[in-house]
Amino acid sequence: MKKRICFAIIFLMSGKCALAQPFTKADTLRGMLTPLRTCYDVTYYNLDIKVDPETKTVSGNNTIQFKVVTDFDKMQIDLVKNMKIAKIMFGEKLLRFEREHDAVFVQFPKKLKTGSIEAIQVFYSGEPQSAKRPPWDGGFVWSKDEHGNPWVAVTVQGDGAYLWWPNKEHQSDEPDSMLISVTVPQGLMNISNGRLRMKAELSNGWTRWDWFISYPINNYNVTLNIGKYAHFNDIYTNDEGTPLTLDYYVMPYNLDKAKKQFQEVKPMLACFEKFFGKFPFYRDGYKMVESPHLGMEHQTAIAYGNKYRFGYKGTGSSELGITFDFIIIHESAHEWWGNSVTSKDIADMWIHESFGAYAEALYVECRHGYEAGLKYQNGKRQDVRNNSPIIGHYGVNHSGSGDMYAKGSLFLNTLRHVIDDDSLWFAIVLGIAEEFKYQTITTDDIVSFVNSKTGEDFTAMFDQYLKNTAIPELEIDVTKKGDKVTARYRWKADVADFTMPIKVTTSKNKFEFIYPTTEWQTTELGGIHPDDFKVAEDLFYVDVKLKRLYLQEGIE
């Protein structure tokens, strides 16, 4: 039985203990930054493993190089308990370690000094968890292609890379670079992140593939793709004349389909570079790898499994949604939002998914114009559930609601139109992508950045849309008495003293801002019949409670 724990952090967020959400000691060990984790900063991983598709096993070692932040003689690393650790080496010394749940506490013979660069090597093996419903459930996908060849992939977002290799399992710490060496049966390829450094044919009927990542990378983005692939490539050249290599690895029987479908990559890159800045990983290149699951944003090795259909598996929430391949666009957007700019805590995963979903609408806007982008964006309203907050609980490896996709992008669209200055808005979006490139950040970082660039305080908006379940409700009564038409309005929201400007028809077909607060206000409308009164709901994602009243003259 899991022990229920109510953490102080939950009190801070909600004012009461969220007993409906039981957290365990394992959740704390996984999600909290304790002194045994903050005492060191990972600088480099060298993951060297052998993957056997026949036995569904992984074996090998990982070298963890780190900088000592504060003196310590004990540290925490992480590896799921069904994966067995044979030994941990510190140079020539064998280190003692003990496990608690999936946390591994490593004991050094003496204190390591602040500022020093050290390394340990963890030898391990086991049968990693198989993903029951990839990519939403973490683990390995042990599959076969149409010709019966092994086809292996891994997806671990949310569940953690510690499901298959030992590391510091917290999103806040990324290595500066990484080497991934994967040994597979001869005749198979392995495609991982970064650049292929070497392919070595071993004498025992196995082949080792060495991939080097020259940028920071988050653990959940580290990947492997094993199979018999066909490879083709291309070059994208940006406005500055800088070339970016495009490499595609697909099933040979899908080669012709892929060459046609992946033509969308170049215009997508041009669009995203316009809004988000230069592709973050030019040295390592852009790769798309066909996968036996739907898809995942693995850095510079995006997993693609949309079966060469438009939309999301051939469907869309609007007609515009089936004019492009959802997986190519959404997962590539994560190269900026999630891979380059990463949330420190999984509770802030909206930074990845809301901006990633918003990027879809911007892509439509690039292709078809503003009105089309807006139509695509509002088609997502039907996908919003409003059943729990977008931001999860901090420190316990808890992500928020799936509304971080549709509702999160609708919130960003709302913020754009509240700011009401596209030059400023897109400077802010670009500024976030550039200011926080290759960093892990928090919601507060985003809010502070927006507030500083606008000179206004949008904290209440962020809190209402991200930290609460409901969207703000605009109560508005439009009353006609004789020739006089007035509007009486206020906000109902969870955030105290909530304010947010919104556009309504102050005269026929003329939208202007009103400035509701949580107190009733009244304004006179000019030359408009109540039946013609509208709220600009395509620009602002709010719950409108509109009443129209007609009063007889002479009646008080």
C-alpha positions as CSV (number, residue, x, y, z in Angstrom):
1,M,0.0,0.0,0.0
2,K,1.3,3.5,-0.9
3,K,1.8,5.8,2.0
4,R,-0.1,9.1,1.6
5,I,1.9,12.2,2.2
6,C,0.8,15.8,2.2
7,F,3.7,18.1,1.3
8,A,4.2,21.7,2.4
9,I,4.6,22.7,-1.2
10,I,1.0,21.6,-1.9
11,F,-0.2,23.8,1.0
12,L,1.6,26.7,-0.7
13,M,-0.1,26.1,-4.0
14,S,-3.6,25.3,-3.0
15,G,-4.0,26.3,0.7
16,K,-5.0,22.8,1.7
17,C,-3.8,19.3,1.5
18,A,-4.7,17.7,-1.8
19,L,-5.7,14.3,-0.5
20,A,-7.1,13.4,-3.9
21,Q,-3.5,13.3,-5.1
22,P,-1.5,10.7,-3.1
23,F,2.2,11.1,-3.3
24,T,4.8,8.7,-2.0
25,K,8.3,8.7,-0.7
26,A,9.3,7.4,-4.2
27,D,7.7,10.5,-5.7
28,T,9.7,12.7,-3.4
29,L,13.0,10.9,-4.2
30,R,12.2,11.2,-7.9
31,G,10.9,14.8,-7.9
32,M,12.6,16.8,-5.2
33,L,15.9,18.6,-5.3
34,T,17.5,17.4,-2.0
35,P,21.1,18.3,-0.9
36,L,22.2,14.9,-2.2
37,R,21.3,16.1,-5.7
38,T,22.0,19.9,-5.6
39,C,25.6,19.1,-4.3
40,Y,26.7,18.3,-7.9
41,D,26.1,19.5,-11.4
42,V,26.3,17.0,-14.3
43,T,28.6,18.1,-17.1
44,Y,28.9,15.0,-19.3
45,Y,27.4,11.6,-19.8
46,N,29.1,8.7,-21.7
47,L,26.4,6.0,-22.1
48,D,27.8,2.8,-23.5
49,I,25.3,0.0,-23.8
50,K,24.4,-3.2,-25.7
51,V,20.8,-3.7,-26.7
52,D,19.6,-7.3,-27.5
53,P,16.2,-7.3,-29.2
54,E,15.9,-11.1,-28.9
55,T,16.2,-11.1,-25.1
56,K,14.8,-7.6,-24.7
57,T,17.7,-6.6,-22.4
58,V,20.1,-3.7,-22.0
59,S,23.5,-4.0,-20.5
60,G,26.5,-1.7,-20.2
61,N,27.7,1.4,-18.3
62,N,27.3,5.1,-18.0
63,T,30.0,7.5,-17.0
64,I,28.6,10.4,-15.1
65,Q,31.0,13.4,-15.0
66,F,30.1,16.2,-12.7
67,K,31.2,19.4,-11.0
68,V,31.1,19.5,-7.2
69,V,28.8,22.4,-6.2
70,T,29.3,21.9,-2.4
71,D,31.5,19.6,-0.5
72,F,30.0,16.1,-0.2
73,D,30.8,12.4,0.3
74,K,27.3,11.1,-0.6
75,M,25.2,11.7,-3.7
76,Q,22.0,10.5,-5.3
77,I,21.7,9.1,-8.8
78,D,18.7,7.2,-10.2
79,L,18.0,3.9,-11.8
80,V,14.7,2.0,-11.7
81,K,15.0,-0.9,-9.3
82,N,14.3,-3.7,-11.9
83,M,17.6,-2.6,-13.6
84,K,20.4,-4.2,-11.6
85,I,23.6,-2.3,-10.7
86,A,26.7,-4.6,-10.8
87,K,29.2,-2.0,-9.5
88,I,30.0,1.7,-9.3
89,M,33.6,2.8,-9.9
90,F,35.3,6.0,-8.9
91,G,38.5,5.8,-10.8
92,E,40.0,2.5,-9.6
93,K,37.9,2.5,-6.4
94,L,34.8,0.4,-6.0
95,L,32.1,2.5,-4.3
96,R,29.5,1.4,-1.8
97,F,25.9,2.2,-2.7
98,E,22.4,1.5,-1.4
99,R,19.0,1.7,-2.9
100,E,15.7,3.2,-1.7
101,H,12.9,2.7,-4.3
102,D,14.5,3.9,-7.6
103,A,17.0,6.2,-5.9
104,V,20.7,5.1,-5.6
105,F,22.8,6.6,-2.9
106,V,26.5,6.5,-3.7
107,Q,29.0,6.7,-0.8
108,F,32.5,8.1,-1.4
109,P,35.5,7.3,0.8
110,K,36.2,11.0,1.4
111,K,34.6,14.4,0.8
112,L,34.8,15.7,-2.7
113,K,35.8,19.4,-2.8
114,T,33.7,22.2,-4.2
115,G,34.7,23.2,-7.7
116,S,36.4,19.9,-8.6
117,I,35.4,17.8,-11.6
118,E,34.8,14.2,-10.8
119,A,33.3,11.1,-12.5
120,I,31.8,7.8,-11.6
121,Q,31.1,4.8,-13.8
122,V,27.9,2.8,-13.2
123,F,27.8,-0.8,-14.6
124,Y,24.3,-2.2,-14.9
125,S,22.0,-4.5,-16.8
126,G,18.4,-5.7,-17.0
127,E,15.2,-6.0,-18.9
128,P,13.8,-2.4,-19.1
129,Q,10.1,-1.7,-18.8
130,S,8.1,-2.2,-21.9
131,A,5.9,0.7,-22.8
132,K,2.2,-0.4,-22.7
133,R,0.9,2.6,-24.6
134,P,3.8,4.5,-26.2
135,P,4.6,7.4,-26.3
136,W,2.3,8.2,-23.4
137,D,3.6,5.4,-21.2
138,G,7.4,5.2,-20.7
139,G,9.6,2.3,-21.7
140,F,10.9,0.3,-24.6
141,V,9.0,-0.6,-27.7
142,W,10.1,-4.0,-28.9
143,S,8.5,-4.3,-32.3
144,K,9.0,-5.8,-35.8
145,D,8.8,-4.0,-39.1
146,E,6.7,-5.3,-42.0
147,H,9.5,-7.7,-43.0
148,G,9.9,-9.2,-39.6
149,N,13.1,-7.3,-38.7
150,P,13.6,-6.0,-35.1
151,W,12.4,-2.4,-34.7
152,V,13.2,-1.0,-31.3
153,A,12.5,2.5,-29.8
154,V,12.2,4.1,-26.4
155,T,10.0,6.9,-25.0
156,V,10.2,8.1,-21.4
157,Q,8.9,11.6,-21.1
158,G,7.3,12.1,-17.7
159,D,8.3,8.6,-16.6
160,G,12.0,9.3,-16.7
161,A,15.2,8.1,-18.5
162,Y,16.1,6.2,-15.4
163,L,13.8,3.5,-16.7
164,W,16.7,2.4,-18.9
165,W,20.0,4.2,-17.9
166,P,21.5,5.5,-14.7
167,N,21.6,9.3,-14.4
168,K,20.6,12.3,-12.3
169,E,16.9,12.0,-13.0
170,H,15.7,15.6,-12.6
171,Q,14.9,18.0,-15.5
172,S,16.8,20.8,-13.8
173,D,20.2,19.3,-14.6
174,E,21.4,18.7,-18.2
175,P,24.9,17.7,-19.3
176,D,26.8,20.1,-21.5
177,S,27.4,17.3,-24.0
178,M,27.0,13.5,-24.2
179,L,28.3,10.5,-26.1
180,I,25.9,7.6,-26.7
181,S,27.3,4.3,-27.8
182,V,24.8,1.6,-28.7
183,T,25.8,-1.9,-29.7
184,V,23.2,-3.8,-31.7
185,P,23.1,-7.1,-33.7
186,Q,25.0,-6.9,-37.1
187,G,22.8,-5.8,-39.9
188,L,20.8,-3.4,-37.7
189,M,21.3,0.4,-37.4
190,N,21.0,2.5,-34.3
191,I,20.0,6.2,-34.7
192,S,20.5,8.4,-31.6
193,N,20.7,12.1,-30.9
194,G,23.5,14.3,-32.3
195,R,26.0,13.4,-35.0
196,L,27.3,10.0,-35.9
197,R,30.9,9.9,-34.8
198,M,31.7,6.3,-35.6
199,K,30.3,3.0,-36.7
200,A,32.4,0.0,-35.6
201,E,31.8,-3.6,-36.9
202,L,32.8,-5.8,-33.9
203,S,34.3,-9.3,-34.2
204,N,31.4,-11.0,-32.4
205,G,28.6,-10.3,-34.8
206,W,27.6,-7.0,-33.3
207,T,27.9,-3.3,-34.5
208,R,28.5,-0.3,-32.3
209,W,27.1,3.1,-33.3
210,D,28.6,6.2,-31.5
211,W,26.6,9.4,-31.5
212,F,27.9,12.6,-30.0
213,I,25.7,15.4,-28.7
214,S,27.4,18.8,-28.6
215,Y,24.7,20.7,-26.8
216,P,22.9,20.4,-23.4
217,I,20.3,17.7,-23.6
218,N,17.6,16.7,-21.1
219,N,17.6,13.1,-20.0
220,Y,14.1,12.2,-21.4
221,N,15.3,13.4,-24.8
222,V,18.1,10.8,-25.0
223,T,17.0,8.1,-27.4
224,L,17.8,5.1,-29.5
225,N,16.1,3.8,-32.6
226,I,17.1,0.3,-33.8
227,G,16.1,-1.2,-37.1
228,K,16.8,-1.7,-40.8
229,Y,16.5,1.8,-42.0
230,A,16.7,3.5,-45.4
231,H,18.5,6.9,-45.2
232,F,18.2,10.0,-47.3
233,N,19.2,13.6,-46.6
234,D,18.8,17.2,-47.6
235,I,20.0,20.7,-46.7
236,Y,18.0,23.6,-45.3
237,T,19.6,27.1,-45.7
238,N,18.3,29.9,-43.5
239,D,18.0,33.6,-44.4
240,E,21.5,34.1,-43.2
241,G,22.8,31.5,-45.6
242,T,23.6,29.0,-42.8
243,P,23.2,25.4,-43.9
244,L,21.4,22.9,-41.7
245,T,21.7,19.2,-42.5
246,L,18.4,17.2,-42.7
247,D,18.7,13.5,-42.3
248,Y,15.8,11.1,-42.5
249,Y,15.7,7.4,-41.5
250,V,12.7,5.5,-42.5
251,M,11.5,2.0,-43.3
252,P,12.7,1.1,-46.8
253,Y,9.2,0.3,-47.9
254,N,8.1,3.8,-46.9
255,L,10.9,5.6,-48.7
256,D,8.9,7.2,-51.5
257,K,6.2,8.3,-49.0
258,A,8.7,9.8,-46.7
259,K,10.5,11.8,-49.5
260,K,7.1,13.4,-50.3
261,Q,5.8,13.9,-46.7
262,F,9.0,15.3,-45.3
263,Q,9.1,18.1,-47.9
264,E,7.1,20.0,-45.2
265,V,10.2,20.2,-43.0
266,K,11.8,23.1,-44.8
267,P,8.9,25.6,-44.8
268,M,8.2,24.6,-41.2
269,L,11.8,25.4,-40.2
270,A,11.6,28.8,-42.0
271,C,8.4,29.6,-40.2
272,F,9.7,28.6,-36.7
273,E,13.0,30.4,-37.3
274,K,10.9,33.6,-38.0
275,F,9.0,33.4,-34.8
276,F,11.4,31.5,-32.4
277,G,14.9,32.3,-33.8
278,K,17.5,30.1,-35.3
279,F,17.2,26.3,-35.0
280,P,18.9,25.7,-31.7
281,F,21.0,22.7,-32.7
282,Y,22.7,23.5,-36.0
283,R,26.0,21.7,-35.1
284,D,24.1,18.5,-34.4
285,G,21.7,18.8,-37.3
286,Y,18.0,17.9,-37.7
287,K,16.9,14.3,-38.0
288,M,13.6,12.6,-38.3
289,V,13.4,8.8,-37.6
290,E,10.4,6.6,-38.4
291,S,9.2,4.9,-35.2
292,P,6.8,2.1,-34.3
293,H,4.9,4.6,-32.0
294,L,3.2,7.9,-32.8
295,G,6.1,10.3,-32.1
296,M,8.3,12.1,-29.6
297,E,10.5,15.2,-29.7
298,H,13.8,13.5,-29.0
299,Q,16.4,16.3,-29.5
300,T,17.8,16.3,-33.1
301,A,16.3,12.8,-33.6
302,I,12.6,13.3,-33.7
303,A,10.5,10.1,-33.7
304,Y,7.9,10.1,-36.4
305,G,5.0,7.6,-36.5
306,N,2.1,9.4,-38.1
307,K,2.1,6.9,-41.0
308,Y,2.5,9.7,-43.6
309,R,-1.0,11.1,-42.9
310,F,-2.0,14.7,-42.5
311,G,-3.4,15.9,-39.2
312,Y,-3.2,13.8,-36.1
313,K,-3.4,10.3,-37.4
314,G,-5.5,11.6,-40.2
315,T,-7.8,13.7,-38.1
316,G,-8.0,17.4,-37.0
317,S,-10.1,19.6,-34.7
318,S,-10.7,21.9,-37.7
319,E,-10.5,21.5,-41.4
320,L,-7.1,23.4,-41.3
321,G,-5.8,20.7,-39.0
322,I,-5.7,18.2,-41.8
323,T,-3.7,20.4,-44.2
324,F,-0.3,19.4,-42.6
325,D,1.3,16.6,-40.8
326,F,0.7,17.2,-37.1
327,I,3.7,15.1,-35.8
328,I,6.2,16.9,-38.1
329,I,5.1,20.3,-36.9
330,H,4.3,19.7,-33.2
331,E,7.3,17.6,-32.4
332,S,9.7,19.8,-34.4
333,A,8.4,22.8,-32.4
334,H,9.7,21.1,-29.3
335,E,13.3,21.6,-30.6
336,W,12.7,25.2,-29.3
337,W,10.1,24.5,-26.6
338,G,11.2,21.6,-24.5
339,N,14.6,20.7,-25.9
340,S,16.2,24.1,-25.9
341,V,14.0,25.9,-23.4
342,T,13.2,23.2,-20.7
343,S,11.1,23.4,-17.6
344,K,13.1,22.8,-14.3
345,D,10.3,20.7,-12.9
346,I,7.8,18.5,-14.7
347,A,5.0,20.5,-13.0
348,D,5.9,23.3,-15.5
349,M,5.6,21.1,-18.5
350,W,3.2,23.6,-20.0
351,I,6.2,25.5,-21.1
352,H,6.9,22.7,-23.6
353,E,3.4,21.7,-24.6
354,S,1.5,25.1,-24.6
355,F,4.2,26.8,-26.7
356,G,4.5,23.6,-28.8
357,A,0.7,23.6,-29.5
358,Y,0.7,27.3,-30.1
359,A,3.4,26.8,-32.7
360,E,1.0,24.7,-34.7
361,A,-1.3,27.7,-35.1
362,L,1.6,29.9,-36.0
363,Y,2.6,27.5,-38.7
364,V,-1.0,27.7,-40.1
365,E,-0.7,31.5,-39.9
366,C,2.6,31.3,-41.9
367,R,1.0,29.2,-44.6
368,H,-2.5,30.7,-44.8
369,G,-2.6,34.0,-42.9
370,Y,-3.8,35.4,-39.6
371,E,-7.4,34.5,-39.9
372,A,-6.6,30.9,-40.8
373,G,-4.3,30.6,-37.8
374,L,-7.0,32.0,-35.6
375,K,-9.5,29.5,-36.9
376,Y,-7.1,26.6,-36.3
377,Q,-6.5,27.9,-32.8
378,N,-10.2,28.1,-31.9
379,G,-10.8,24.6,-33.3
380,K,-8.9,23.4,-30.2
381,R,-11.6,24.7,-27.8
382,Q,-13.5,21.4,-28.1
383,D,-10.4,19.5,-26.8
384,V,-10.3,21.5,-23.5
385,R,-11.6,19.6,-20.4
386,N,-11.0,22.2,-17.7
387,N,-10.9,19.4,-15.1
388,S,-7.6,20.2,-13.3
389,P,-4.9,22.9,-13.3
390,I,-2.3,23.0,-16.1
391,I,0.5,23.4,-13.6
392,G,1.1,20.3,-11.4
393,H,2.6,19.9,-7.9
394,Y,6.2,20.8,-7.6
395,G,8.9,18.5,-6.1
396,V,7.0,15.2,-6.6
397,N,7.4,14.5,-10.3
398,H,3.8,15.5,-11.0
399,S,2.7,17.0,-14.3
400,G,-0.4,19.0,-14.7
401,S,-3.5,18.6,-16.8
402,G,-3.4,17.5,-20.4
403,D,-5.1,20.9,-21.0
404,M,-1.5,22.2,-21.2
405,Y,-1.9,21.5,-25.0
406,A,-5.2,23.0,-26.2
407,K,-6.0,25.3,-23.3
408,G,-2.4,26.4,-22.9
409,S,-2.2,27.4,-26.6
410,L,-5.6,29.2,-26.3
411,F,-4.2,31.1,-23.2
412,L,-1.1,32.2,-25.2
413,N,-3.4,33.4,-28.0
414,T,-5.4,35.3,-25.4
415,L,-2.3,36.9,-24.0
416,R,-1.3,37.9,-27.5
417,H,-4.6,39.8,-28.0
418,V,-4.6,41.3,-24.5
419,I,-1.1,42.8,-25.3
420,D,-2.7,43.9,-28.6
421,D,0.7,44.7,-30.3
422,D,2.0,41.9,-32.5
423,S,5.4,43.5,-32.9
424,L,5.8,43.4,-29.1
425,W,4.1,40.0,-28.7
426,F,6.4,38.3,-31.2
427,A,9.4,40.1,-29.8
428,I,8.5,38.5,-26.4
429,V,8.1,35.0,-27.8
430,L,11.4,35.3,-29.7
431,G,12.9,36.8,-26.5
432,I,11.9,33.9,-24.4
433,A,13.4,31.4,-26.9
434,E,16.6,33.3,-27.1
435,E,17.0,34.5,-23.4
436,F,16.5,31.0,-22.0
437,K,18.1,28.9,-24.8
438,Y,19.8,25.7,-23.4
439,Q,18.5,26.5,-19.9
440,T,15.9,25.0,-17.5
441,I,13.4,27.5,-16.3
442,T,10.2,28.0,-14.3
443,T,6.8,29.5,-14.8
444,D,8.0,32.5,-12.7
445,D,10.8,33.1,-15.2
446,I,8.3,33.3,-18.1
447,V,5.9,35.6,-16.1
448,S,8.8,37.9,-15.0
449,F,10.0,38.1,-18.6
450,V,6.6,39.0,-20.0
451,N,6.0,41.6,-17.3
452,S,9.3,43.2,-17.8
453,K,8.9,43.5,-21.6
454,T,5.4,44.9,-21.5
455,G,5.7,47.1,-18.4
456,E,2.5,45.6,-17.1
457,D,1.7,42.9,-14.6
458,F,0.1,39.8,-16.1
459,T,0.7,37.6,-13.1
460,A,-3.0,37.2,-12.4
461,M,-3.7,36.0,-15.9
462,F,-1.0,33.3,-15.7
463,D,-2.3,32.3,-12.3
464,Q,-5.9,32.0,-13.4
465,Y,-5.3,30.1,-16.6
466,L,-2.4,27.9,-15.4
467,K,-2.9,27.3,-11.7
468,N,-6.6,27.1,-11.5
469,T,-9.1,24.8,-13.3
470,A,-11.7,27.2,-14.5
471,I,-11.2,29.9,-17.1
472,P,-12.3,33.5,-16.2
473,E,-16.0,34.0,-16.5
474,L,-17.2,37.3,-18.0
475,E,-20.7,38.2,-16.7
476,I,-22.2,40.9,-18.9
477,D,-25.7,42.3,-19.1
478,V,-26.6,44.4,-22.1
479,T,-29.7,46.5,-21.4
480,K,-31.8,48.6,-23.8
481,K,-34.2,51.2,-22.5
482,G,-35.6,53.4,-25.1
483,D,-32.7,54.4,-27.3
484,K,-30.1,53.9,-24.6
485,V,-28.1,50.7,-24.5
486,T,-25.7,50.0,-21.6
487,A,-23.4,47.1,-20.7
488,R,-22.9,46.1,-17.1
489,Y,-20.0,43.6,-16.6
490,R,-17.5,42.0,-14.2
491,W,-15.1,39.1,-14.0
492,K,-15.7,36.0,-11.9
493,A,-12.4,34.2,-11.3
494,D,-10.5,32.2,-8.7
495,V,-7.7,34.8,-8.5
496,A,-8.6,37.6,-6.2
497,D,-9.0,41.1,-7.8
498,F,-8.6,39.5,-11.3
499,T,-8.5,42.0,-14.1
500,M,-8.1,41.5,-17.8
501,P,-9.0,43.8,-20.7
502,I,-11.2,42.2,-23.4
503,K,-12.7,43.5,-26.7
504,V,-16.5,43.8,-27.2
505,T,-18.7,45.7,-29.7
506,T,-19.0,49.2,-28.3
507,S,-20.8,50.1,-31.5
508,K,-22.0,48.0,-34.4
509,N,-19.2,45.9,-35.9
510,K,-16.6,48.0,-33.9
511,F,-14.6,46.0,-31.3
512,E,-12.9,48.0,-28.5
513,F,-11.4,47.2,-25.2
514,I,-13.4,47.3,-22.0
515,Y,-11.6,46.8,-18.7
516,P,-13.6,44.5,-16.4
517,T,-12.6,43.9,-12.8
518,T,-14.3,41.7,-10.2
519,E,-16.5,44.6,-9.3
520,W,-19.5,45.6,-11.5
521,Q,-19.0,48.4,-14.0
522,T,-21.4,50.0,-16.4
523,T,-20.7,51.7,-19.8
524,E,-23.0,53.2,-22.4
525,L,-22.8,51.6,-25.9
526,G,-23.3,53.8,-28.9
527,G,-25.7,53.0,-31.7
528,I,-25.9,49.2,-31.2
529,H,-28.8,46.9,-30.6
530,P,-28.4,44.3,-27.9
531,D,-28.8,41.6,-30.5
532,D,-25.7,42.9,-32.3
533,F,-23.6,42.9,-29.2
534,K,-20.6,40.5,-29.3
535,V,-17.6,39.6,-27.3
536,A,-14.4,38.8,-29.3
537,E,-14.4,35.2,-28.2
538,D,-12.2,34.2,-31.1
539,L,-9.4,36.4,-29.6
540,F,-9.9,35.7,-25.9
541,Y,-10.5,32.3,-24.4
542,V,-13.1,33.1,-21.7
543,D,-16.5,31.9,-20.5
544,V,-19.0,34.5,-21.5
545,K,-22.3,34.7,-19.6
546,L,-24.3,37.2,-21.6
547,K,-27.8,38.4,-20.8
548,R,-29.8,40.8,-22.9
549,L,-32.5,42.8,-21.2
550,Y,-35.1,45.2,-22.6
551,L,-36.7,47.8,-20.2
552,Q,-39.9,49.7,-20.8
553,E,-39.3,53.5,-20.7
554,G,-40.7,55.2,-17.6
555,I,-40.1,52.1,-15.4
556,E,-37.5,52.5,-12.7
